[in-house]
Amino acid sequence: MLLLQNGRVLDPYTGTDAPRDVLIGDDGVIAAVSKRLQPPPGCECWDAAGLTVSPGFVDGHVHFRDPGQTEKEDVLTGAAAAAAGGYATVICMANTLPACDTPETIRYVTEKARGCAVQVLQAGAVTKGLKGRELTDFGALKAAGAPCLTDDGLNLTDAGLCREAMARAAAQDILLSFHEEEPSLVPSPGVNYGSKAAKEFGVPGAMASAESAMIARDIALALDTGARVLFQHVSSAQSVALIRAGKALGARIYAEVTPHHLSLTEADVCTHGAYARMNPPLRTEADREALIGALADGTIDMVATDHAPHTAEEKAREFAKAPSGITGLETAFSVCNTFLVQTGRLSPMQLVERMSRTPAELYGLSGRAVREGNFARLVLLDWKRETVYRSYRSKAANTPYTGMPLTGAPRAIVTGAKVTAR
């Protein structure tokens, strides 16, 4: 048994924000939540004084590069990074080698993760080989455990095929997760079009309208088909306005935003170079402000890291040839707490909700509240600790946050009756 003592339960499911002890049985199920609990004989006690006890975070958008690129990350190192970041569950994208377009590949990932402190789920691909030409067997991928289908990193540019995918997904109640980008409006990826950084690195950049144009199209198709569609890593104010309008029209649409788009802008690319090269790129301060406002008011539903590990050698290439993407699992809470909670833009409860309850409910993950009878998947958070990241559990360290003073950090996750400390 495990007793978490002297902590403060912060739970967006129950609305609890109060001092509580949490007792977890040998079976990993929460046995009691109360102001003061006496430890049963033989019970392990863990002092959570100064910490909040919350439902573990859920990240619907990570890249563990497994199978196919395990020199960058693999399921086990990715899960270790997720545990260090306070995550209970992560969902891996389908752009592996080979693509996760068959039940066998889905099961390979989830079987490899069996026994990890973090629950690792694997998304399935929308099209075979991520080629955008032929749809996969949606039902078979769902039956194999895929919580959503996505061709992440590649836009489904054929409108007719996209509508067919939505109609099929709606009929089977499958969530589609879309990378929205019109390729013809991306002269070069990784940096905002026409920005000072684009000029400095000698590249044109990617237009914000590349994202918003596809979001507008897919809102129309979602309204037409009734499909549930998630817009990944939203980056611009125009996209926010379209999503807000689409929701008002009744579209079953959702949106995620990354910690880096909430905290950095195109100006930071000049400072961090390829370590701030990402797709979609960092945009303007006005865009960042719009994203924060949309996350606060619920237009954007959740935070997702788009954890994208690359080798140091790849990121050391000249900007135009370096791959896009940064790691994010381990720094996510600290970044969001620093730029959102400590600045008064979100309350602690709002941030926990957008990192735990909202994504859990979207992906159909039940039993996550800090409540008797639920299997314990918890995170212990220190909201005040001054934190500087210099090393990582991930194989990769391609992040602009290394060495940056941040506030707050996860201290541990609890999976069943086991504590995994950072």
HELIX and SHEET records of a PDB file:
HELIX    1   1 VAL A   75  ALA A   84  1                                  10    
HELIX    2   2 PRO A  103  LYS A  112  1                                  10    
HELIX    3   3 LYS A  128  LEU A  130  5                                   3    
HELIX    4   4 PHE A  138  ALA A  143  1                                   6    
HELIX    5   5 ALA A  159  ALA A  171  1                                  13    
HELIX    6   6 PRO A  183  LEU A  185  5                                   3    
HELIX    7   7 LYS A  196  PHE A  201  1                                   6    
HELIX    8   8 ALA A  208  THR A  225  1                                  18    
HELIX    9   9 ALA A  237  ALA A  248  1                                  12    
HELIX   10  10 PRO A  259  SER A  263  1                                   5    
HELIX   11  11 ALA A  267  HIS A  272  1                                   6    
HELIX   12  12 GLY A  273  ALA A  276  5                                   4    
HELIX   13  13 GLU A  285  ASP A  297  1                                  13    
HELIX   14  14 ALA A  312  LYS A  315  1                                   4    
HELIX   15  15 PHE A  319  LYS A  321  5                                   3    
HELIX   16  16 ALA A  332  CYS A  336  1                                   5    
HELIX   17  17 ASN A  337  VAL A  341  3                                   5    
HELIX   18  18 PRO A  348  VAL A  352  1                                   5    
HELIX   19  19 GLU A  353  ARG A  357  3                                   5    
HELIX   20  20 THR A  358  LEU A  362  1                                   5    
SHEET    1   A 4 ILE A  30  SER A  34  0                                        
SHEET    2   A 4 THR A  16  ILE A  24 -1                                        
SHEET    3   A 4 LEU A   2  ASP A  11 -1                                        
SHEET    4   A 4 GLU A  44  ASP A  47  1                                        
SHEET    1   B 7 ILE A  30  SER A  34  0                                        
SHEET    2   B 7 THR A  16  ILE A  24 -1                                        
SHEET    3   B 7 LEU A   2  ASP A  11 -1                                        
SHEET    4   B 7 THR A  52  PRO A  55  1                                        
SHEET    5   B 7 ARG A 377  THR A 387 -1                                        
SHEET    6   B 7 LEU A 406  THR A 415 -1                                        
SHEET    7   B 7 LYS A 418  ALA A 421 -1                                        
SHEET    1   C 3 PHE A  57  VAL A  62  0                                        
SHEET    2   C 3 TYR A  87  CYS A  92  1                                        
SHEET    3   C 3 GLN A 119  GLN A 122  1                                        
SHEET    1   D 4 LEU A 176  PHE A 178  0                                        
SHEET    2   D 4 VAL A 229  PHE A 231  1                                        
SHEET    3   D 4 ILE A 253  VAL A 257  1                                        
SHEET    4   D 4 MET A 302  VAL A 303  1                                        
END                                                                             
